[in-house]
């Protein structure tokens, strides 16, 4: 657990008291979102998981299309909350989180969402159907994941595993990832520049997924608002439609070869 300041501990305790209520008002939900501290009970640095700053989550919501949304590694639902409450339209939200403490809080903040306590790597077996968009601020870097593996990516970076899994679930994806894992540099820079790391090239080659830029959101202004870390990140987008079509075509070709091996001759 991280050491909270006296003010952080006081605010966290107030949030805990609010969470004892059966139903929270909008103002109470916002207070909990702002002040319930993920480091009060858990050593998040080990898991590489930190809650998204609320202002960054508000900006992030601009890049999320559709109404049927799945939030992977949802935490207490900060991203999903901002997506849902940033528009008057009705949303169908599904939140995937493996920490039951976070889910207990998240259910008070987003009571209409479907909360599923599950390791994100088990999702391909779940059969949840299709979503308009997948969103995530996943754990960053070479985070411990045991022997868990996404369908195609076999590298060490957790964020790429989550995006690979998301590509089978939704038509579109919006993600917060370390700047070094994005194929560009924009936040905190004087100008946008395209820059692909070797790890990104491996990810794209093995999954077929191309990550794109956002509408011009510079995340560097929120760097000091992260708790327990100050990562430089980028908001990346992915249109999964093309890669899904390519996978379907490949599967059909393999199926045809199975039915008529002479085609390969």
C-alpha positions as CSV (number, residue, x, y, z in Angstrom):
1,X,0.0,0.0,0.0
2,X,1.2,3.5,-0.7
3,X,1.5,6.1,2.0
4,X,-1.3,8.6,1.8
5,X,-1.0,12.2,3.0
6,X,-3.2,13.2,5.9
7,X,-5.5,15.0,3.4
8,X,-5.7,12.1,1.1
9,X,-6.4,9.7,4.0
10,X,-9.2,12.1,5.3
11,X,-10.8,12.3,1.8
12,X,-10.5,8.6,1.3
13,X,-12.2,8.0,4.6
14,X,-15.1,10.3,3.6
15,X,-15.5,8.4,0.4
16,X,-15.6,5.1,2.3
17,X,-18.4,6.5,4.4
18,X,-20.4,7.6,1.3
19,X,-20.0,4.1,-0.1
20,X,-21.9,2.7,2.8
21,X,-25.0,4.3,1.4
22,X,-27.3,2.2,-0.8
23,X,-27.5,4.9,-3.5
24,X,-25.3,7.8,-4.2
25,X,-26.2,11.2,-5.8
26,X,-24.2,12.5,-8.8
27,X,-22.2,14.8,-6.5
28,X,-21.4,11.9,-4.2
29,X,-20.3,9.7,-7.0
30,X,-18.0,12.4,-8.3
31,X,-16.5,12.8,-4.8
32,X,-15.8,9.1,-4.6
33,X,-14.3,9.1,-8.1
34,X,-12.0,12.0,-7.1
35,X,-11.0,10.9,-3.6
36,X,-11.3,7.1,-3.2
37,X,-7.6,6.2,-3.3
38,X,-6.5,3.0,-5.0
39,X,-3.3,2.9,-3.0
40,X,-5.1,2.8,0.4
41,X,-5.5,-1.0,0.3
42,X,-3.4,-2.2,-2.6
43,X,0.2,-2.0,-3.9
44,X,-0.7,-0.8,-7.4
45,X,2.9,-0.2,-8.5
46,X,3.4,-3.9,-8.5
47,X,0.5,-4.5,-10.9
48,X,1.4,-1.4,-13.0
49,X,-2.2,-0.2,-12.5
50,X,-3.2,3.4,-11.7
51,X,-6.5,5.1,-11.9
52,X,-6.9,7.5,-14.7
53,X,-7.0,11.2,-13.7
54,X,-10.5,12.5,-14.0
55,X,-9.7,15.4,-16.3
56,X,-7.9,13.0,-18.6
57,X,-10.9,10.6,-18.5
58,X,-13.1,13.5,-19.6
59,X,-10.9,14.2,-22.6
60,X,-10.7,10.5,-23.4
61,X,-14.5,10.2,-23.6
62,X,-14.5,12.4,-26.7
63,X,-12.8,9.6,-28.7
64,X,-15.3,6.9,-27.8
65,X,-18.0,6.1,-30.4
66,X,-21.1,4.1,-30.1
67,X,-23.3,3.2,-27.2
68,X,-22.5,-0.4,-26.4
69,X,-19.1,-0.1,-24.5
70,X,-16.8,-2.6,-22.8
71,X,-14.3,-1.3,-20.3
72,X,-11.3,-3.6,-19.9
73,X,-9.3,-3.5,-16.6
74,X,-12.0,-1.0,-15.5
75,X,-10.8,-0.3,-12.0
76,X,-13.7,1.6,-10.3
77,X,-15.0,2.7,-13.7
78,X,-13.5,6.1,-14.2
79,X,-13.3,5.9,-18.0
80,X,-16.8,4.3,-18.3
81,X,-18.3,6.9,-16.0
82,X,-17.0,9.8,-18.1
83,X,-18.1,8.1,-21.3
84,X,-21.6,7.5,-20.0
85,X,-22.1,10.8,-18.2
86,X,-20.6,12.9,-21.0
87,X,-23.7,12.5,-23.1
88,X,-27.4,12.3,-22.6
89,X,-27.7,9.2,-24.8
90,X,-28.3,5.9,-23.1
91,X,-25.3,3.6,-22.9
92,X,-24.9,-0.1,-22.4
93,X,-21.7,-0.5,-20.3
94,X,-19.9,-3.7,-19.4
95,X,-16.9,-3.4,-17.0
96,X,-14.3,-6.1,-16.7
97,X,-12.2,-6.0,-13.5
98,X,-10.5,-8.7,-11.5
99,X,-10.2,-6.8,-8.2
100,X,-13.4,-7.3,-6.2
101,X,-12.7,-4.2,-4.0
102,X,-12.7,-2.1,-7.1
103,X,-15.9,-3.7,-8.4
104,X,-17.7,-3.1,-5.1
105,X,-16.9,0.6,-5.5
106,X,-17.7,0.6,-9.2
107,X,-21.1,-0.8,-8.7
108,X,-22.0,2.2,-6.5
109,X,-20.7,4.6,-9.2
110,X,-22.2,2.9,-12.2
111,X,-25.1,0.8,-10.8
112,X,-26.6,0.4,-14.3
113,X,-23.4,-1.1,-15.8
114,X,-22.8,-4.8,-15.9
115,X,-19.8,-5.6,-13.7
116,X,-17.9,-8.8,-14.2
117,X,-15.1,-10.0,-11.9
118,X,-12.7,-11.6,-14.3
119,X,-9.2,-11.7,-15.5
120,X,-9.1,-9.9,-18.9
121,X,-7.3,-12.9,-20.4
122,X,-10.3,-15.1,-19.7
123,X,-12.6,-12.9,-21.8
124,X,-12.1,-14.7,-25.1
125,X,-13.8,-17.8,-23.5
126,X,-16.7,-15.7,-22.1
127,X,-18.8,-15.1,-25.2
128,X,-20.0,-11.6,-24.3
129,X,-21.0,-10.7,-27.9
130,X,-20.0,-7.7,-29.9
131,X,-19.5,-4.1,-28.7
132,X,-19.4,-0.8,-30.5
133,X,-16.2,0.2,-28.7
134,X,-13.6,-1.2,-26.2
135,X,-12.0,1.2,-23.8
136,X,-9.1,0.7,-21.4
137,X,-6.4,2.3,-19.3
138,X,-4.7,-1.1,-18.8
139,X,-1.7,-1.9,-16.6
140,X,1.5,-0.7,-18.3
141,X,4.6,-2.5,-19.4
142,X,5.9,-5.9,-18.5
143,X,3.3,-6.4,-15.7
144,X,3.1,-9.9,-14.2
145,X,0.4,-12.0,-16.0
146,X,1.5,-15.5,-15.2
147,X,1.2,-17.7,-18.3
148,X,-1.8,-15.7,-19.6
149,X,-1.6,-14.8,-23.3
150,X,-3.7,-12.9,-25.7
151,X,-4.8,-14.6,-29.0
152,X,-1.9,-13.3,-31.2
153,X,0.5,-11.0,-29.4
154,X,3.2,-12.9,-27.5
155,X,5.4,-10.1,-26.3
156,X,5.8,-8.8,-22.7
157,X,3.9,-5.5,-22.8
158,X,0.5,-5.8,-21.0
159,X,-1.1,-3.0,-22.8
160,X,-0.6,-4.7,-26.2
161,X,-2.2,-7.9,-24.8
162,X,-5.3,-6.0,-23.8
163,X,-5.6,-4.3,-27.2
164,X,-5.2,-7.6,-28.9
165,X,-8.1,-9.1,-26.8
166,X,-10.2,-6.0,-27.5
167,X,-9.8,-6.4,-31.2
168,X,-12.0,-9.5,-31.1
169,X,-14.7,-7.8,-29.0
170,X,-15.4,-4.4,-30.6
171,X,-15.5,-2.5,-33.8
172,X,-13.4,0.3,-32.4
173,X,-11.0,0.8,-29.6
174,X,-9.7,3.8,-27.5
175,X,-6.9,3.2,-25.1
176,X,-4.5,5.0,-22.8
177,X,-1.0,3.6,-23.1
178,X,2.6,4.7,-22.4
179,X,3.9,7.1,-24.9
180,X,6.7,4.7,-25.8
181,X,4.1,2.1,-26.8
182,X,2.3,4.5,-29.2
183,X,3.4,4.8,-32.8
184,X,3.6,8.6,-32.4
185,X,4.7,11.4,-30.1
186,X,2.4,14.3,-29.4
187,X,1.8,14.9,-25.7
188,X,4.4,17.2,-24.3
189,X,6.0,17.7,-27.7
190,X,6.3,20.8,-29.8
191,X,4.8,19.1,-32.8
192,X,3.3,15.7,-33.7
193,X,5.7,13.2,-35.1
194,X,5.3,9.6,-36.3
195,X,7.7,7.3,-34.4
196,X,7.4,3.5,-34.1
197,X,9.3,1.6,-31.5
198,X,10.5,-1.9,-32.3
199,X,8.0,-3.3,-29.8
200,X,5.2,-1.6,-31.6
201,X,6.3,-3.0,-35.0
202,X,6.3,-6.5,-33.5
203,X,2.8,-5.9,-32.1
204,X,1.4,-4.6,-35.4
205,X,3.1,-7.4,-37.3
206,X,1.7,-10.2,-35.1
207,X,-1.8,-8.8,-34.7
208,X,-2.4,-6.7,-37.8
209,X,-3.6,-3.9,-35.6
210,X,-2.6,-0.3,-36.5
211,X,-3.0,2.2,-33.7
212,X,-4.0,5.7,-34.7
213,X,-3.8,9.2,-33.2
214,X,-6.6,11.0,-31.4
215,X,-8.2,14.3,-32.3
216,X,-5.3,16.3,-30.8
217,X,-5.5,15.6,-27.1
218,X,-2.3,16.5,-25.3
219,X,-2.2,14.4,-22.1
220,X,0.9,16.0,-20.6
221,X,-1.1,18.6,-18.7
222,X,-2.5,15.8,-16.5
223,X,0.9,14.1,-15.8
224,X,1.0,15.4,-12.2
225,X,-2.6,14.3,-11.5
226,X,-1.7,10.6,-11.5
227,X,-1.4,9.1,-8.0
228,X,1.8,7.1,-7.3
229,X,3.2,7.6,-10.8
230,X,3.6,10.3,-13.4
231,X,3.7,8.5,-16.7
232,X,3.8,10.2,-20.1
233,X,0.9,8.6,-22.0
234,X,-1.0,8.9,-25.3
235,X,-4.6,8.3,-26.1
236,X,-4.6,5.9,-29.1
237,X,-7.4,4.7,-31.3
238,X,-8.0,1.6,-33.4
239,X,-10.5,0.8,-36.1
240,X,-10.8,-3.0,-35.7
241,X,-13.1,-3.4,-38.6
242,X,-10.5,-3.9,-41.3
243,X,-8.4,-6.3,-39.2
244,X,-11.5,-8.3,-38.3
245,X,-12.4,-8.6,-42.0
246,X,-8.9,-9.8,-42.8
247,X,-9.1,-12.4,-40.0
248,X,-12.5,-13.7,-41.3
249,X,-11.1,-14.0,-44.8
250,X,-8.1,-15.9,-43.6
251,X,-10.3,-18.3,-41.6
252,X,-12.5,-18.8,-44.7
253,X,-9.4,-19.6,-46.8
254,X,-8.2,-22.1,-44.2
255,X,-11.7,-23.7,-44.1
256,X,-11.7,-24.0,-47.9
257,X,-8.3,-25.7,-47.8
258,X,-9.6,-28.1,-45.2
259,X,-12.6,-29.0,-47.4
260,X,-10.5,-29.3,-50.6
261,X,-6.8,-29.8,-50.0
262,X,-6.2,-29.8,-53.8
263,X,-6.7,-26.0,-53.7
264,X,-3.3,-25.7,-52.2
265,X,-1.7,-27.8,-55.0
